[in-house]
Amino acid sequence: MIFEPSILLTLGLGYLLILFLAAHFSETGIIPTRWIRNPVVYVLSLGVYVSAWGIYGVVGFAYETGYNFLAFYLGVSGAFLLAPVLLSPILRLSKNHQLGSMADLFAYRYRSQAAGSLTTIAMVLGMLPLLALQIRTVADSAEILTQSLHHHVISITFCVIITLFTLLFGAKPLTTQYKHDGLVVAIAVESVIKLITMLVLAGYALFFVFGGASAWTSG
């Protein structure tokens, strides 16, 4: 299916509008706090981990290696089994001393601003390849869906809006009262959309490409 660039851009902006409204309603108190702070919302917000590599890279990895692709997810899931040992002490320390980032945590732990600065630099350098991969994925997906030379305009527009969204809802300092609830809810909504979309695609592939579960198992 080939989309017109204007239609694809409209769909993308509509998707971002849904995320913006979810974050805005959370920040303004329209969504009750007890819903926002629900553990289910925080679990869904971990879906930010499923980025371009989680969607595109793992599919190719599964095709090449079979069930070995599960290591991509089982490793992270296994790390959370150690949450009472590793994460809970860090969480208590962050709450008690109002530490809002890894840089704050290392600066407090080593009593050094240099440690915090080095942590920030290391995190930025580590994230740059992932951000580049995300931007490249948006551009490649736009090119595939539109078969147009103007796909770079779509990807650049999308990235600019995402940047503004992050600055609006994610740049405020963490306090005991403010915990980036809007950003957390937006990511949780995005995870629900990803989950529904991937289930629909999996169902389509199973029943319309492979001929149903019985044909797939018998083959």
PyMOL CGO cylinders between C-alpha atoms (Angstrom):
from pymol import cmd
from pymol.cgo import CYLINDER

trace = [
    CYLINDER, 0.00, 0.00, 0.00, 1.40, 3.35, -1.10, 0.3, 1, 1, 1, 1, 1, 1,
    CYLINDER, 1.40, 3.35, -1.10, 0.42, 6.53, 0.76, 0.3, 1, 1, 1, 1, 1, 1,
    CYLINDER, 0.42, 6.53, 0.76, 0.46, 10.07, -0.46, 0.3, 1, 1, 1, 1, 1, 1,
    CYLINDER, 0.46, 10.07, -0.46, 3.07, 12.06, 1.50, 0.3, 1, 1, 1, 1, 1, 1,
    CYLINDER, 3.07, 12.06, 1.50, 0.39, 14.47, 2.71, 0.3, 1, 1, 1, 1, 1, 1,
    CYLINDER, 0.39, 14.47, 2.71, -1.78, 11.59, 3.98, 0.3, 1, 1, 1, 1, 1, 1,
    CYLINDER, -1.78, 11.59, 3.98, 1.13, 9.93, 5.74, 0.3, 1, 1, 1, 1, 1, 1,
    CYLINDER, 1.13, 9.93, 5.74, 2.13, 13.23, 7.33, 0.3, 1, 1, 1, 1, 1, 1,
    CYLINDER, 2.13, 13.23, 7.33, -1.46, 13.78, 8.47, 0.3, 1, 1, 1, 1, 1, 1,
    CYLINDER, -1.46, 13.78, 8.47, -1.60, 10.30, 10.02, 0.3, 1, 1, 1, 1, 1, 1,
    CYLINDER, -1.60, 10.30, 10.02, 1.70, 10.90, 11.78, 0.3, 1, 1, 1, 1, 1, 1,
    CYLINDER, 1.70, 10.90, 11.78, 0.56, 14.24, 13.15, 0.3, 1, 1, 1, 1, 1, 1,
    CYLINDER, 0.56, 14.24, 13.15, -2.72, 12.66, 14.28, 0.3, 1, 1, 1, 1, 1, 1,
    CYLINDER, -2.72, 12.66, 14.28, -0.75, 9.98, 16.13, 0.3, 1, 1, 1, 1, 1, 1,
    CYLINDER, -0.75, 9.98, 16.13, 1.41, 12.61, 17.82, 0.3, 1, 1, 1, 1, 1, 1,
    CYLINDER, 1.41, 12.61, 17.82, -1.72, 14.61, 18.68, 0.3, 1, 1, 1, 1, 1, 1,
    CYLINDER, -1.72, 14.61, 18.68, -3.10, 11.59, 20.54, 0.3, 1, 1, 1, 1, 1, 1,
    CYLINDER, -3.10, 11.59, 20.54, 0.11, 11.35, 22.57, 0.3, 1, 1, 1, 1, 1, 1,
    CYLINDER, 0.11, 11.35, 22.57, 0.09, 15.11, 23.20, 0.3, 1, 1, 1, 1, 1, 1,
    CYLINDER, 0.09, 15.11, 23.20, -3.50, 15.04, 24.46, 0.3, 1, 1, 1, 1, 1, 1,
    CYLINDER, -3.50, 15.04, 24.46, -2.75, 12.08, 26.73, 0.3, 1, 1, 1, 1, 1, 1,
    CYLINDER, -2.75, 12.08, 26.73, 0.22, 13.93, 28.23, 0.3, 1, 1, 1, 1, 1, 1,
    CYLINDER, 0.22, 13.93, 28.23, -1.70, 17.22, 28.47, 0.3, 1, 1, 1, 1, 1, 1,
    CYLINDER, -1.70, 17.22, 28.47, -4.70, 15.63, 30.20, 0.3, 1, 1, 1, 1, 1, 1,
    CYLINDER, -4.70, 15.63, 30.20, -2.33, 14.01, 32.68, 0.3, 1, 1, 1, 1, 1, 1,
    CYLINDER, -2.33, 14.01, 32.68, -0.51, 17.25, 33.43, 0.3, 1, 1, 1, 1, 1, 1,
    CYLINDER, -0.51, 17.25, 33.43, -3.72, 19.28, 33.88, 0.3, 1, 1, 1, 1, 1, 1,
    CYLINDER, -3.72, 19.28, 33.88, -5.34, 16.76, 36.22, 0.3, 1, 1, 1, 1, 1, 1,
    CYLINDER, -5.34, 16.76, 36.22, -8.15, 15.69, 33.88, 0.3, 1, 1, 1, 1, 1, 1,
    CYLINDER, -8.15, 15.69, 33.88, -6.92, 12.11, 34.25, 0.3, 1, 1, 1, 1, 1, 1,
    CYLINDER, -6.92, 12.11, 34.25, -7.07, 11.13, 37.96, 0.3, 1, 1, 1, 1, 1, 1,
    CYLINDER, -7.07, 11.13, 37.96, -3.71, 10.75, 39.65, 0.3, 1, 1, 1, 1, 1, 1,
    CYLINDER, -3.71, 10.75, 39.65, -4.62, 7.30, 40.96, 0.3, 1, 1, 1, 1, 1, 1,
    CYLINDER, -4.62, 7.30, 40.96, -4.92, 6.14, 37.35, 0.3, 1, 1, 1, 1, 1, 1,
    CYLINDER, -4.92, 6.14, 37.35, -1.67, 7.78, 36.29, 0.3, 1, 1, 1, 1, 1, 1,
    CYLINDER, -1.67, 7.78, 36.29, 0.30, 6.28, 39.19, 0.3, 1, 1, 1, 1, 1, 1,
    CYLINDER, 0.30, 6.28, 39.19, -1.15, 2.82, 38.59, 0.3, 1, 1, 1, 1, 1, 1,
    CYLINDER, -1.15, 2.82, 38.59, 1.55, 0.13, 38.26, 0.3, 1, 1, 1, 1, 1, 1,
    CYLINDER, 1.55, 0.13, 38.26, 0.06, -0.94, 34.92, 0.3, 1, 1, 1, 1, 1, 1,
    CYLINDER, 0.06, -0.94, 34.92, 0.83, 2.50, 33.49, 0.3, 1, 1, 1, 1, 1, 1,
    CYLINDER, 0.83, 2.50, 33.49, 4.44, 2.30, 34.66, 0.3, 1, 1, 1, 1, 1, 1,
    CYLINDER, 4.44, 2.30, 34.66, 4.81, -1.21, 33.23, 0.3, 1, 1, 1, 1, 1, 1,
    CYLINDER, 4.81, -1.21, 33.23, 3.46, -0.01, 29.87, 0.3, 1, 1, 1, 1, 1, 1,
    CYLINDER, 3.46, -0.01, 29.87, 5.82, 2.97, 29.96, 0.3, 1, 1, 1, 1, 1, 1,
    CYLINDER, 5.82, 2.97, 29.96, 8.71, 0.51, 29.88, 0.3, 1, 1, 1, 1, 1, 1,
    CYLINDER, 8.71, 0.51, 29.88, 7.62, -0.14, 26.30, 0.3, 1, 1, 1, 1, 1, 1,
    CYLINDER, 7.62, -0.14, 26.30, 9.84, 2.78, 25.33, 0.3, 1, 1, 1, 1, 1, 1,
    CYLINDER, 9.84, 2.78, 25.33, 12.53, 0.10, 25.38, 0.3, 1, 1, 1, 1, 1, 1,
    CYLINDER, 12.53, 0.10, 25.38, 10.96, -1.37, 22.20, 0.3, 1, 1, 1, 1, 1, 1,
    CYLINDER, 10.96, -1.37, 22.20, 12.44, 1.16, 19.82, 0.3, 1, 1, 1, 1, 1, 1,
    CYLINDER, 12.44, 1.16, 19.82, 13.39, 0.85, 16.16, 0.3, 1, 1, 1, 1, 1, 1,
    CYLINDER, 13.39, 0.85, 16.16, 15.79, -1.99, 16.96, 0.3, 1, 1, 1, 1, 1, 1,
    CYLINDER, 15.79, -1.99, 16.96, 13.10, -3.77, 18.98, 0.3, 1, 1, 1, 1, 1, 1,
    CYLINDER, 13.10, -3.77, 18.98, 10.67, -3.64, 16.05, 0.3, 1, 1, 1, 1, 1, 1,
    CYLINDER, 10.67, -3.64, 16.05, 12.86, -3.91, 12.95, 0.3, 1, 1, 1, 1, 1, 1,
    CYLINDER, 12.86, -3.91, 12.95, 16.11, -5.40, 14.17, 0.3, 1, 1, 1, 1, 1, 1,
    CYLINDER, 16.11, -5.40, 14.17, 14.63, -8.17, 16.28, 0.3, 1, 1, 1, 1, 1, 1,
    CYLINDER, 14.63, -8.17, 16.28, 12.33, -9.28, 13.46, 0.3, 1, 1, 1, 1, 1, 1,
    CYLINDER, 12.33, -9.28, 13.46, 15.35, -9.79, 11.21, 0.3, 1, 1, 1, 1, 1, 1,
    CYLINDER, 15.35, -9.79, 11.21, 17.23, -11.42, 14.08, 0.3, 1, 1, 1, 1, 1, 1,
    CYLINDER, 17.23, -11.42, 14.08, 14.32, -13.83, 14.65, 0.3, 1, 1, 1, 1, 1, 1,
    CYLINDER, 14.32, -13.83, 14.65, 14.28, -14.69, 10.94, 0.3, 1, 1, 1, 1, 1, 1,
    CYLINDER, 14.28, -14.69, 10.94, 17.99, -15.52, 10.99, 0.3, 1, 1, 1, 1, 1, 1,
    CYLINDER, 17.99, -15.52, 10.99, 18.35, -17.23, 14.39, 0.3, 1, 1, 1, 1, 1, 1,
    CYLINDER, 18.35, -17.23, 14.39, 14.89, -18.49, 15.35, 0.3, 1, 1, 1, 1, 1, 1,
    CYLINDER, 14.89, -18.49, 15.35, 14.00, -18.47, 19.03, 0.3, 1, 1, 1, 1, 1, 1,
    CYLINDER, 14.00, -18.47, 19.03, 17.40, -17.05, 19.95, 0.3, 1, 1, 1, 1, 1, 1,
    CYLINDER, 17.40, -17.05, 19.95, 15.85, -13.63, 19.37, 0.3, 1, 1, 1, 1, 1, 1,
    CYLINDER, 15.85, -13.63, 19.37, 14.11, -14.03, 22.75, 0.3, 1, 1, 1, 1, 1, 1,
    CYLINDER, 14.11, -14.03, 22.75, 17.45, -13.28, 24.41, 0.3, 1, 1, 1, 1, 1, 1,
    CYLINDER, 17.45, -13.28, 24.41, 16.89, -9.64, 23.44, 0.3, 1, 1, 1, 1, 1, 1,
    CYLINDER, 16.89, -9.64, 23.44, 13.87, -9.49, 25.76, 0.3, 1, 1, 1, 1, 1, 1,
    CYLINDER, 13.87, -9.49, 25.76, 14.72, -12.15, 28.34, 0.3, 1, 1, 1, 1, 1, 1,
    CYLINDER, 14.72, -12.15, 28.34, 17.93, -10.36, 29.30, 0.3, 1, 1, 1, 1, 1, 1,
    CYLINDER, 17.93, -10.36, 29.30, 16.09, -7.18, 30.22, 0.3, 1, 1, 1, 1, 1, 1,
    CYLINDER, 16.09, -7.18, 30.22, 13.27, -9.11, 31.89, 0.3, 1, 1, 1, 1, 1, 1,
    CYLINDER, 13.27, -9.11, 31.89, 15.81, -11.05, 33.93, 0.3, 1, 1, 1, 1, 1, 1,
    CYLINDER, 15.81, -11.05, 33.93, 17.45, -7.82, 35.07, 0.3, 1, 1, 1, 1, 1, 1,
    CYLINDER, 17.45, -7.82, 35.07, 14.18, -6.73, 36.65, 0.3, 1, 1, 1, 1, 1, 1,
    CYLINDER, 14.18, -6.73, 36.65, 14.13, -9.91, 38.72, 0.3, 1, 1, 1, 1, 1, 1,
    CYLINDER, 14.13, -9.91, 38.72, 17.00, -8.30, 40.61, 0.3, 1, 1, 1, 1, 1, 1,
    CYLINDER, 17.00, -8.30, 40.61, 14.94, -5.17, 41.26, 0.3, 1, 1, 1, 1, 1, 1,
    CYLINDER, 14.94, -5.17, 41.26, 14.72, -5.75, 45.04, 0.3, 1, 1, 1, 1, 1, 1,
    CYLINDER, 14.72, -5.75, 45.04, 18.50, -5.98, 45.19, 0.3, 1, 1, 1, 1, 1, 1,
    CYLINDER, 18.50, -5.98, 45.19, 19.57, -3.36, 42.63, 0.3, 1, 1, 1, 1, 1, 1,
    CYLINDER, 19.57, -3.36, 42.63, 16.74, -0.99, 41.79, 0.3, 1, 1, 1, 1, 1, 1,
    CYLINDER, 16.74, -0.99, 41.79, 14.97, -0.56, 45.14, 0.3, 1, 1, 1, 1, 1, 1,
    CYLINDER, 14.97, -0.56, 45.14, 18.03, 0.88, 46.97, 0.3, 1, 1, 1, 1, 1, 1,
    CYLINDER, 18.03, 0.88, 46.97, 18.64, 3.29, 44.07, 0.3, 1, 1, 1, 1, 1, 1,
    CYLINDER, 18.64, 3.29, 44.07, 14.97, 4.33, 44.14, 0.3, 1, 1, 1, 1, 1, 1,
    CYLINDER, 14.97, 4.33, 44.14, 15.08, 5.01, 47.89, 0.3, 1, 1, 1, 1, 1, 1,
    CYLINDER, 15.08, 5.01, 47.89, 18.29, 7.01, 47.51, 0.3, 1, 1, 1, 1, 1, 1,
    CYLINDER, 18.29, 7.01, 47.51, 16.81, 9.04, 44.65, 0.3, 1, 1, 1, 1, 1, 1,
    CYLINDER, 16.81, 9.04, 44.65, 13.64, 9.82, 46.60, 0.3, 1, 1, 1, 1, 1, 1,
    CYLINDER, 13.64, 9.82, 46.60, 15.43, 10.73, 49.82, 0.3, 1, 1, 1, 1, 1, 1,
    CYLINDER, 15.43, 10.73, 49.82, 17.87, 13.11, 48.11, 0.3, 1, 1, 1, 1, 1, 1,
    CYLINDER, 17.87, 13.11, 48.11, 15.65, 14.19, 45.16, 0.3, 1, 1, 1, 1, 1, 1,
    CYLINDER, 15.65, 14.19, 45.16, 18.04, 12.87, 42.54, 0.3, 1, 1, 1, 1, 1, 1,
    CYLINDER, 18.04, 12.87, 42.54, 16.42, 13.23, 39.12, 0.3, 1, 1, 1, 1, 1, 1,
    CYLINDER, 16.42, 13.23, 39.12, 18.94, 11.59, 36.79, 0.3, 1, 1, 1, 1, 1, 1,
    CYLINDER, 18.94, 11.59, 36.79, 21.87, 9.22, 36.54, 0.3, 1, 1, 1, 1, 1, 1,
    CYLINDER, 21.87, 9.22, 36.54, 24.18, 12.23, 36.50, 0.3, 1, 1, 1, 1, 1, 1,
    CYLINDER, 24.18, 12.23, 36.50, 22.74, 13.43, 39.82, 0.3, 1, 1, 1, 1, 1, 1,
    CYLINDER, 22.74, 13.43, 39.82, 23.10, 9.93, 41.25, 0.3, 1, 1, 1, 1, 1, 1,
    CYLINDER, 23.10, 9.93, 41.25, 26.78, 9.60, 40.34, 0.3, 1, 1, 1, 1, 1, 1,
    CYLINDER, 26.78, 9.60, 40.34, 27.55, 13.17, 41.39, 0.3, 1, 1, 1, 1, 1, 1,
    CYLINDER, 27.55, 13.17, 41.39, 26.00, 12.46, 44.81, 0.3, 1, 1, 1, 1, 1, 1,
    CYLINDER, 26.00, 12.46, 44.81, 27.63, 9.02, 45.14, 0.3, 1, 1, 1, 1, 1, 1,
    CYLINDER, 27.63, 9.02, 45.14, 31.15, 10.26, 44.40, 0.3, 1, 1, 1, 1, 1, 1,
    CYLINDER, 31.15, 10.26, 44.40, 30.66, 13.79, 45.78, 0.3, 1, 1, 1, 1, 1, 1,
    CYLINDER, 30.66, 13.79, 45.78, 31.94, 15.17, 42.48, 0.3, 1, 1, 1, 1, 1, 1,
    CYLINDER, 31.94, 15.17, 42.48, 30.40, 17.41, 39.84, 0.3, 1, 1, 1, 1, 1, 1,
    CYLINDER, 30.40, 17.41, 39.84, 32.94, 15.97, 37.41, 0.3, 1, 1, 1, 1, 1, 1,
    CYLINDER, 32.94, 15.97, 37.41, 31.44, 12.51, 37.88, 0.3, 1, 1, 1, 1, 1, 1,
    CYLINDER, 31.44, 12.51, 37.88, 28.02, 13.90, 37.03, 0.3, 1, 1, 1, 1, 1, 1,
    CYLINDER, 28.02, 13.90, 37.03, 29.37, 15.67, 33.96, 0.3, 1, 1, 1, 1, 1, 1,
    CYLINDER, 29.37, 15.67, 33.96, 31.18, 12.55, 32.73, 0.3, 1, 1, 1, 1, 1, 1,
    CYLINDER, 31.18, 12.55, 32.73, 28.00, 10.53, 33.25, 0.3, 1, 1, 1, 1, 1, 1,
    CYLINDER, 28.00, 10.53, 33.25, 26.01, 13.03, 31.17, 0.3, 1, 1, 1, 1, 1, 1,
    CYLINDER, 26.01, 13.03, 31.17, 28.60, 12.96, 28.36, 0.3, 1, 1, 1, 1, 1, 1,
    CYLINDER, 28.60, 12.96, 28.36, 28.67, 9.15, 28.38, 0.3, 1, 1, 1, 1, 1, 1,
    CYLINDER, 28.67, 9.15, 28.38, 24.88, 8.94, 28.23, 0.3, 1, 1, 1, 1, 1, 1,
    CYLINDER, 24.88, 8.94, 28.23, 24.69, 11.43, 25.36, 0.3, 1, 1, 1, 1, 1, 1,
    CYLINDER, 24.69, 11.43, 25.36, 27.36, 9.55, 23.39, 0.3, 1, 1, 1, 1, 1, 1,
    CYLINDER, 27.36, 9.55, 23.39, 25.56, 6.28, 24.08, 0.3, 1, 1, 1, 1, 1, 1,
    CYLINDER, 25.56, 6.28, 24.08, 22.21, 7.63, 22.94, 0.3, 1, 1, 1, 1, 1, 1,
    CYLINDER, 22.21, 7.63, 22.94, 23.40, 9.28, 19.73, 0.3, 1, 1, 1, 1, 1, 1,
    CYLINDER, 23.40, 9.28, 19.73, 23.57, 6.01, 17.73, 0.3, 1, 1, 1, 1, 1, 1,
    CYLINDER, 23.57, 6.01, 17.73, 20.12, 5.03, 18.98, 0.3, 1, 1, 1, 1, 1, 1,
    CYLINDER, 20.12, 5.03, 18.98, 18.68, 8.42, 18.07, 0.3, 1, 1, 1, 1, 1, 1,
    CYLINDER, 18.68, 8.42, 18.07, 20.32, 8.22, 14.65, 0.3, 1, 1, 1, 1, 1, 1,
    CYLINDER, 20.32, 8.22, 14.65, 18.78, 4.78, 14.18, 0.3, 1, 1, 1, 1, 1, 1,
    CYLINDER, 18.78, 4.78, 14.18, 15.35, 6.11, 15.16, 0.3, 1, 1, 1, 1, 1, 1,
    CYLINDER, 15.35, 6.11, 15.16, 15.59, 8.99, 12.66, 0.3, 1, 1, 1, 1, 1, 1,
    CYLINDER, 15.59, 8.99, 12.66, 16.85, 6.66, 9.94, 0.3, 1, 1, 1, 1, 1, 1,
    CYLINDER, 16.85, 6.66, 9.94, 13.95, 4.30, 10.64, 0.3, 1, 1, 1, 1, 1, 1,
    CYLINDER, 13.95, 4.30, 10.64, 11.40, 7.09, 10.30, 0.3, 1, 1, 1, 1, 1, 1,
    CYLINDER, 11.40, 7.09, 10.30, 12.98, 8.19, 7.01, 0.3, 1, 1, 1, 1, 1, 1,
    CYLINDER, 12.98, 8.19, 7.01, 13.17, 4.64, 5.60, 0.3, 1, 1, 1, 1, 1, 1,
    CYLINDER, 13.17, 4.64, 5.60, 9.60, 3.86, 6.66, 0.3, 1, 1, 1, 1, 1, 1,
    CYLINDER, 9.60, 3.86, 6.66, 8.35, 7.05, 5.03, 0.3, 1, 1, 1, 1, 1, 1,
    CYLINDER, 8.35, 7.05, 5.03, 10.22, 6.18, 1.85, 0.3, 1, 1, 1, 1, 1, 1,
    CYLINDER, 10.22, 6.18, 1.85, 8.72, 2.67, 1.75, 0.3, 1, 1, 1, 1, 1, 1,
    CYLINDER, 8.72, 2.67, 1.75, 5.18, 3.88, 2.44, 0.3, 1, 1, 1, 1, 1, 1,
    CYLINDER, 5.18, 3.88, 2.44, 5.22, 6.82, 0.02, 0.3, 1, 1, 1, 1, 1, 1,
    CYLINDER, 5.22, 6.82, 0.02, 7.75, 5.79, -2.66, 0.3, 1, 1, 1, 1, 1, 1,
    CYLINDER, 7.75, 5.79, -2.66, 8.44, 9.51, -2.83, 0.3, 1, 1, 1, 1, 1, 1,
    CYLINDER, 8.44, 9.51, -2.83, 11.51, 11.71, -2.89, 0.3, 1, 1, 1, 1, 1, 1,
    CYLINDER, 11.51, 11.71, -2.89, 9.88, 13.94, -0.26, 0.3, 1, 1, 1, 1, 1, 1,
    CYLINDER, 9.88, 13.94, -0.26, 10.07, 11.38, 2.54, 0.3, 1, 1, 1, 1, 1, 1,
    CYLINDER, 10.07, 11.38, 2.54, 12.87, 13.38, 4.20, 0.3, 1, 1, 1, 1, 1, 1,
    CYLINDER, 12.87, 13.38, 4.20, 10.42, 16.23, 4.80, 0.3, 1, 1, 1, 1, 1, 1,
    CYLINDER, 10.42, 16.23, 4.80, 8.10, 13.82, 6.62, 0.3, 1, 1, 1, 1, 1, 1,
    CYLINDER, 8.10, 13.82, 6.62, 10.87, 12.36, 8.78, 0.3, 1, 1, 1, 1, 1, 1,
    CYLINDER, 10.87, 12.36, 8.78, 12.34, 15.77, 9.65, 0.3, 1, 1, 1, 1, 1, 1,
    CYLINDER, 12.34, 15.77, 9.65, 8.91, 17.14, 10.56, 0.3, 1, 1, 1, 1, 1, 1,
    CYLINDER, 8.91, 17.14, 10.56, 8.22, 14.09, 12.71, 0.3, 1, 1, 1, 1, 1, 1,
    CYLINDER, 8.22, 14.09, 12.71, 11.56, 14.40, 14.54, 0.3, 1, 1, 1, 1, 1, 1,
    CYLINDER, 11.56, 14.40, 14.54, 11.12, 18.14, 15.16, 0.3, 1, 1, 1, 1, 1, 1,
    CYLINDER, 11.12, 18.14, 15.16, 7.68, 17.56, 16.69, 0.3, 1, 1, 1, 1, 1, 1,
    CYLINDER, 7.68, 17.56, 16.69, 8.99, 14.73, 18.86, 0.3, 1, 1, 1, 1, 1, 1,
    CYLINDER, 8.99, 14.73, 18.86, 11.79, 17.02, 20.09, 0.3, 1, 1, 1, 1, 1, 1,
    CYLINDER, 11.79, 17.02, 20.09, 9.33, 19.77, 20.97, 0.3, 1, 1, 1, 1, 1, 1,
    CYLINDER, 9.33, 19.77, 20.97, 7.10, 17.24, 22.71, 0.3, 1, 1, 1, 1, 1, 1,
    CYLINDER, 7.10, 17.24, 22.71, 10.01, 16.00, 24.81, 0.3, 1, 1, 1, 1, 1, 1,
    CYLINDER, 10.01, 16.00, 24.81, 11.07, 19.53, 25.75, 0.3, 1, 1, 1, 1, 1, 1,
    CYLINDER, 11.07, 19.53, 25.75, 7.52, 20.39, 26.73, 0.3, 1, 1, 1, 1, 1, 1,
    CYLINDER, 7.52, 20.39, 26.73, 6.80, 17.36, 28.91, 0.3, 1, 1, 1, 1, 1, 1,
    CYLINDER, 6.80, 17.36, 28.91, 10.21, 15.94, 29.77, 0.3, 1, 1, 1, 1, 1, 1,
    CYLINDER, 10.21, 15.94, 29.77, 12.51, 18.87, 30.46, 0.3, 1, 1, 1, 1, 1, 1,
    CYLINDER, 12.51, 18.87, 30.46, 11.00, 19.97, 33.76, 0.3, 1, 1, 1, 1, 1, 1,
    CYLINDER, 11.00, 19.97, 33.76, 13.09, 19.07, 36.82, 0.3, 1, 1, 1, 1, 1, 1,
    CYLINDER, 13.09, 19.07, 36.82, 11.87, 16.20, 38.94, 0.3, 1, 1, 1, 1, 1, 1,
    CYLINDER, 11.87, 16.20, 38.94, 10.56, 17.08, 42.40, 0.3, 1, 1, 1, 1, 1, 1,
    CYLINDER, 10.56, 17.08, 42.40, 8.50, 15.31, 45.05, 0.3, 1, 1, 1, 1, 1, 1,
    CYLINDER, 8.50, 15.31, 45.05, 5.39, 16.82, 43.42, 0.3, 1, 1, 1, 1, 1, 1,
    CYLINDER, 5.39, 16.82, 43.42, 6.31, 16.63, 39.73, 0.3, 1, 1, 1, 1, 1, 1,
    CYLINDER, 6.31, 16.63, 39.73, 7.26, 13.24, 38.28, 0.3, 1, 1, 1, 1, 1, 1,
    CYLINDER, 7.26, 13.24, 38.28, 6.84, 13.65, 34.50, 0.3, 1, 1, 1, 1, 1, 1,
    CYLINDER, 6.84, 13.65, 34.50, 3.43, 12.02, 34.67, 0.3, 1, 1, 1, 1, 1, 1,
    CYLINDER, 3.43, 12.02, 34.67, 2.49, 13.37, 31.25, 0.3, 1, 1, 1, 1, 1, 1,
    CYLINDER, 2.49, 13.37, 31.25, 5.50, 11.80, 29.57, 0.3, 1, 1, 1, 1, 1, 1,
    CYLINDER, 5.50, 11.80, 29.57, 4.94, 8.49, 31.35, 0.3, 1, 1, 1, 1, 1, 1,
    CYLINDER, 4.94, 8.49, 31.35, 1.28, 8.36, 30.29, 0.3, 1, 1, 1, 1, 1, 1,
    CYLINDER, 1.28, 8.36, 30.29, 2.16, 9.30, 26.70, 0.3, 1, 1, 1, 1, 1, 1,
    CYLINDER, 2.16, 9.30, 26.70, 4.70, 6.47, 26.51, 0.3, 1, 1, 1, 1, 1, 1,
    CYLINDER, 4.70, 6.47, 26.51, 2.17, 4.06, 28.04, 0.3, 1, 1, 1, 1, 1, 1,
    CYLINDER, 2.17, 4.06, 28.04, -0.42, 5.05, 25.40, 0.3, 1, 1, 1, 1, 1, 1,
    CYLINDER, -0.42, 5.05, 25.40, 2.23, 4.59, 22.72, 0.3, 1, 1, 1, 1, 1, 1,
    CYLINDER, 2.23, 4.59, 22.72, 2.98, 1.10, 24.07, 0.3, 1, 1, 1, 1, 1, 1,
    CYLINDER, 2.98, 1.10, 24.07, -0.71, 0.16, 23.86, 0.3, 1, 1, 1, 1, 1, 1,
    CYLINDER, -0.71, 0.16, 23.86, -0.82, 1.37, 20.24, 0.3, 1, 1, 1, 1, 1, 1,
    CYLINDER, -0.82, 1.37, 20.24, 2.37, -0.58, 19.45, 0.3, 1, 1, 1, 1, 1, 1,
    CYLINDER, 2.37, -0.58, 19.45, 0.95, -3.72, 21.07, 0.3, 1, 1, 1, 1, 1, 1,
    CYLINDER, 0.95, -3.72, 21.07, -2.35, -3.53, 19.19, 0.3, 1, 1, 1, 1, 1, 1,
    CYLINDER, -2.35, -3.53, 19.19, -0.59, -2.80, 15.90, 0.3, 1, 1, 1, 1, 1, 1,
    CYLINDER, -0.59, -2.80, 15.90, 1.86, -5.68, 16.25, 0.3, 1, 1, 1, 1, 1, 1,
    CYLINDER, 1.86, -5.68, 16.25, -0.93, -8.10, 17.20, 0.3, 1, 1, 1, 1, 1, 1,
    CYLINDER, -0.93, -8.10, 17.20, -2.94, -7.04, 14.14, 0.3, 1, 1, 1, 1, 1, 1,
    CYLINDER, -2.94, -7.04, 14.14, 0.10, -7.47, 11.89, 0.3, 1, 1, 1, 1, 1, 1,
    CYLINDER, 0.10, -7.47, 11.89, 0.89, -10.85, 13.44, 0.3, 1, 1, 1, 1, 1, 1,
    CYLINDER, 0.89, -10.85, 13.44, -2.71, -11.97, 12.93, 0.3, 1, 1, 1, 1, 1, 1,
    CYLINDER, -2.71, -11.97, 12.93, -2.66, -10.80, 9.31, 0.3, 1, 1, 1, 1, 1, 1,
    CYLINDER, -2.66, -10.80, 9.31, 0.63, -12.60, 8.65, 0.3, 1, 1, 1, 1, 1, 1,
    CYLINDER, 0.63, -12.60, 8.65, -0.61, -15.78, 10.31, 0.3, 1, 1, 1, 1, 1, 1,
    CYLINDER, -0.61, -15.78, 10.31, -3.99, -16.06, 8.62, 0.3, 1, 1, 1, 1, 1, 1,
    CYLINDER, -3.99, -16.06, 8.62, -3.50, -14.31, 5.27, 0.3, 1, 1, 1, 1, 1, 1,
    CYLINDER, -3.50, -14.31, 5.27, 0.18, -14.92, 4.49, 0.3, 1, 1, 1, 1, 1, 1,
    CYLINDER, 0.18, -14.92, 4.49, 0.81, -18.35, 6.04, 0.3, 1, 1, 1, 1, 1, 1,
    CYLINDER, 0.81, -18.35, 6.04, -2.73, -19.66, 5.62, 0.3, 1, 1, 1, 1, 1, 1,
    CYLINDER, -2.73, -19.66, 5.62, -3.70, -20.01, 9.25, 0.3, 1, 1, 1, 1, 1, 1,
    CYLINDER, -3.70, -20.01, 9.25, -2.31, -21.72, 12.34, 0.3, 1, 1, 1, 1, 1, 1,
    CYLINDER, -2.31, -21.72, 12.34, -3.05, -25.25, 11.09, 0.3, 1, 1, 1, 1, 1, 1,
    CYLINDER, -3.05, -25.25, 11.09, -1.24, -24.73, 7.80, 0.3, 1, 1, 1, 1, 1, 1,
    CYLINDER, -1.24, -24.73, 7.80, 1.73, -23.19, 9.58, 0.3, 1, 1, 1, 1, 1, 1,
    CYLINDER, 1.73, -23.19, 9.58, 2.08, -26.02, 12.12, 0.3, 1, 1, 1, 1, 1, 1,
    CYLINDER, 2.08, -26.02, 12.12, 1.61, -28.75, 9.55, 0.3, 1, 1, 1, 1, 1, 1,
    CYLINDER, 1.61, -28.75, 9.55, 4.24, -27.17, 7.28, 0.3, 1, 1, 1, 1, 1, 1,
]
cmd.load_cgo(trace, "trace")
